[in-house]
């Protein structure tokens, strides 16, 4: 069995023993049973997978799966970012956080997203 780290790299022996015990259990799970068939997901999950590449905390990434993304932290400025009224509370909290931490450009971004959501909802 090949580990990503070695016991020598974990200074605390108890932590190292526990780490490797858990690692062995996780690796054992990969060998159990057959993978689920492709049609095992329900129609709603299938639709979600077709329409949205990745669920985000405040919207969806609609970037096609075959296109790689190197920008994991600027989704809201990406053309593939989509959000809706269901994410309004999260976006509002993000906007308030930015305003409270003197981040006017970030607050402005969330203001624009909130304004667009409000326009779509009305």
The 8 nearest C-alpha neighbors of each residue, nearest first, counted from 0:
[[1, 2, 23, 26, 22, 3, 27, 19],
 [2, 0, 3, 4, 5, 23, 26, 22],
 [3, 1, 4, 5, 0, 22, 19, 23],
 [4, 2, 1, 5, 22, 0, 19, 6],
 [5, 3, 2, 8, 6, 9, 7, 1],
 [4, 6, 7, 8, 2, 3, 9, 15],
 [7, 5, 8, 9, 15, 4, 12, 16],
 [6, 8, 5, 9, 10, 4, 15, 12],
 [9, 7, 6, 5, 10, 4, 15, 11],
 [10, 8, 6, 7, 15, 11, 12, 5],
 [9, 11, 8, 12, 7, 15, 6, 14],
 [10, 12, 14, 13, 9, 15, 16, 6],
 [13, 11, 15, 14, 16, 10, 9, 6],
 [14, 12, 16, 15, 11, 17, 18, 10],
 [15, 13, 17, 11, 12, 16, 18, 9],
 [14, 16, 12, 18, 13, 17, 9, 6],
 [17, 15, 13, 19, 18, 14, 12, 20],
 [16, 18, 20, 14, 15, 19, 21, 13],
 [19, 17, 15, 21, 16, 20, 14, 22],
 [18, 20, 22, 21, 16, 17, 23, 15],
 [21, 19, 17, 23, 22, 18, 16, 24],
 [20, 22, 24, 18, 19, 23, 25, 17],
 [23, 21, 19, 25, 24, 20, 18, 26],
 [22, 24, 26, 20, 21, 25, 19, 27],
 [25, 23, 27, 21, 22, 26, 20, 28],
 [24, 26, 22, 28, 27, 23, 21, 29],
 [25, 27, 23, 28, 29, 24, 22, 30],
 [26, 28, 24, 25, 29, 30, 23, 31],
 [29, 27, 25, 26, 30, 31, 24, 32],
 [30, 28, 27, 26, 31, 25, 32, 24],
 [29, 31, 28, 27, 32, 26, 33, 25],
 [32, 30, 28, 29, 33, 27, 34, 26],
 [33, 31, 34, 30, 29, 28, 35, 27],
 [32, 34, 35, 31, 30, 36, 29, 28],
 [35, 33, 36, 32, 31, 37, 29, 30],
 [34, 36, 39, 33, 37, 38, 40, 32],
 [37, 35, 39, 38, 34, 40, 33, 41],
 [36, 38, 39, 35, 40, 34, 45, 41],
 [37, 39, 36, 40, 41, 35, 45, 42],
 [40, 38, 36, 37, 35, 41, 42, 45],
 [41, 39, 38, 44, 45, 42, 37, 43],
 [40, 42, 44, 43, 45, 39, 38, 46],
 [41, 43, 45, 44, 46, 40, 47, 38],
 [44, 42, 46, 45, 41, 47, 40, 48],
 [43, 45, 47, 46, 41, 42, 48, 40],
 [44, 46, 42, 48, 43, 47, 41, 49],
 [47, 45, 49, 43, 44, 48, 50, 42],
 [46, 48, 44, 50, 45, 49, 51, 43],
 [47, 49, 45, 51, 46, 50, 52, 44],
 [50, 48, 46, 47, 51, 45, 52, 44],
 [49, 51, 47, 48, 46, 52, 61, 45],
 [52, 50, 61, 48, 47, 53, 49, 60],
 [51, 53, 61, 60, 64, 62, 48, 63],
 [54, 52, 60, 51, 59, 55, 61, 48],
 [53, 55, 59, 60, 58, 56, 51, 52],
 [56, 54, 58, 59, 57, 53, 60, 74],
 [55, 57, 58, 54, 89, 86, 59, 90],
 [56, 58, 86, 55, 89, 90, 82, 59],
 [59, 57, 82, 55, 81, 56, 86, 54],
 [60, 58, 54, 81, 55, 80, 53, 61],
 [59, 61, 80, 53, 62, 79, 52, 51],
 [62, 60, 51, 79, 52, 59, 63, 80],
 [61, 63, 79, 60, 52, 64, 66, 51],
 [62, 64, 65, 66, 61, 52, 51, 67],
 [65, 63, 66, 52, 62, 67, 61, 53],
 [64, 66, 63, 67, 62, 68, 52, 61],
 [67, 65, 64, 63, 68, 62, 69, 52],
 [66, 68, 65, 69, 64, 63, 62, 70],
 [69, 67, 70, 66, 71, 62, 64, 65],
 [68, 70, 71, 67, 72, 73, 66, 74],
 [71, 69, 68, 72, 73, 74, 77, 67],
 [72, 70, 73, 69, 74, 68, 75, 77],
 [71, 73, 70, 74, 75, 69, 76, 77],
 [74, 72, 75, 76, 70, 71, 77, 80],
 [73, 75, 77, 76, 72, 80, 71, 70],
 [74, 76, 73, 77, 80, 108, 81, 78],
 [77, 75, 74, 73, 78, 80, 108, 79],
 [78, 76, 74, 79, 80, 75, 73, 60],
 [77, 79, 80, 76, 81, 75, 74, 62],
 [78, 80, 61, 62, 77, 60, 81, 74],
 [81, 79, 60, 77, 78, 75, 59, 74],
 [82, 80, 59, 58, 60, 79, 61, 83],
 [81, 83, 58, 59, 57, 86, 80, 84],
 [82, 84, 85, 86, 116, 58, 87, 81],
 [83, 85, 87, 86, 116, 120, 82, 117],
 [84, 86, 83, 87, 88, 82, 58, 57],
 [87, 85, 57, 84, 89, 88, 83, 90],
 [86, 88, 90, 84, 89, 85, 91, 113],
 [89, 87, 91, 90, 86, 92, 85, 84],
 [90, 88, 92, 91, 86, 87, 57, 93],
 [89, 91, 93, 87, 92, 88, 94, 57],
 [90, 92, 94, 88, 93, 89, 87, 95],
 [93, 91, 95, 89, 94, 90, 96, 88],
 [94, 92, 90, 96, 91, 95, 97, 89],
 [93, 95, 106, 91, 109, 97, 92, 96],
 [96, 94, 92, 98, 97, 93, 99, 91],
 [97, 95, 93, 99, 94, 98, 92, 100],
 [96, 98, 102, 106, 100, 94, 95, 99],
 [99, 97, 95, 101, 100, 96, 106, 102],
 [100, 98, 96, 97, 101, 95, 102, 94],
 [99, 101, 97, 98, 102, 96, 95, 103],
 [100, 102, 98, 99, 103, 97, 106, 96],
 [101, 103, 97, 105, 100, 104, 98, 106],
 [102, 104, 106, 105, 101, 107, 98, 97],
 [105, 103, 107, 106, 102, 108, 97, 109],
 [104, 106, 108, 107, 103, 102, 97, 109],
 [107, 105, 94, 103, 97, 109, 108, 104],
 [108, 106, 110, 104, 105, 109, 103, 111],
 [109, 107, 105, 111, 106, 110, 104, 112],
 [108, 110, 112, 94, 106, 111, 107, 113],
 [111, 109, 107, 113, 108, 112, 114, 106],
 [112, 110, 114, 108, 109, 113, 115, 107],
 [111, 113, 109, 115, 114, 110, 116, 108],
 [114, 112, 116, 110, 115, 111, 109, 117],
 [113, 115, 111, 117, 112, 116, 110, 118],
 [116, 114, 118, 112, 113, 117, 111, 119],
 [115, 117, 113, 119, 118, 114, 84, 83],
 [116, 118, 120, 114, 115, 119, 113, 121],
 [119, 117, 115, 121, 116, 120, 114, 113],
 [118, 120, 116, 117, 121, 115, 84, 83],
 [121, 119, 117, 118, 116, 84, 83, 115],
 [120, 118, 119, 117, 116, 115, 84, 114]]
